[in-house]
């Protein structure tokens, strides 16, 4: 698992994050998933005209006919399929934020159960994509709009089935882009648009209940109490940073003025650059009960206004809320109330 991947979900302690922990690829599972997937796919017919061509970072993918067997890899792509009413014939397990040995985050588990699948086929690919398991699930399409796959991995996957890769760069696809690309790959573009509209409405309604957040300067960072010599800032191009803006907040100019790579999803900085965070009234970071105290006691980071005020949202390490930091429609619906409550509490400490 590469360094960029680890930074994406929890650079708090430079730990391994984001992917995949449970094997469950038996023939019985695949058959069970097939039934649920086919049933739901049939009930969500779109007016898509085939063949369709999807342009992405690795070129173009042509899908000749509506896929009946949808597989997904990496993070959150299966949640998009589930939100559209289709249980994938196989998907990657989560190993971050889960509370049991199911390999599924709570919103995934709830939706799988709602769609009538009791035994989903889950790929074990913590140490790399399990191409054999993916092939065994016999997919008609492989969704990877939110992933970090390489050209080599894309080429190998393409030998199994058409692959819907990310649009421009790894790990920067917003939840809208995730829905748009994965829905196109499923032949459900119109359904995808409706899912986006419904999710936008939910966000607007929930954010509207917290007017105290509107216009606040905020940033999503990762600072580990175990190593205060450096920190990371997730940029507005990262789904976490973008979601703060959707909730009515703004990234401070002290950060945006320093961004050089429009597609970069994080900045790695030494503690001596802590003044970049001075423009933020609210900071969001992964951590634990010791993180804020450690920040406030640090001679450098402790001078950041938001740290001094305590207007810092500390999202518990390895919790569902931490996993939901990279949003998708199911994760947003599940976690938005908790997240907004924490942000509101932080806003109340702004001076």
Secondary structure, 3 states (H helix, E strand, C coil): CCHHHHHHHHHHHCCCCCCCCCCECCHHHHHHHHHHHHHHHHCCCCCCCCCEEEEECCEEEEECCCCCCEEECCCCHHHHHHHCCCCCCEEECCCCCCCCCCCCCHHHHHHHHHCCCCCCCEECCCCCCCHHHHHHCCCCEEECCCCCCCHHHHHHHHCCCEEECCCCCCCCCCHHHHHHHHHHHCCCHHHHHHHHHHHHHHHHHHHHCCHHHCCCEEEEEEEECCEEEEEEEECCCCHHHHHHHHCCCECCHHHHCCCCCCCCCEEEEEHHHHHHHCCCCEEEEEECCCHHHHHHHCCCHHHCHHHHHCCEEEEECCCHHHHCCCCCHHHHHHHHHHHHHHHHHHHCCCC
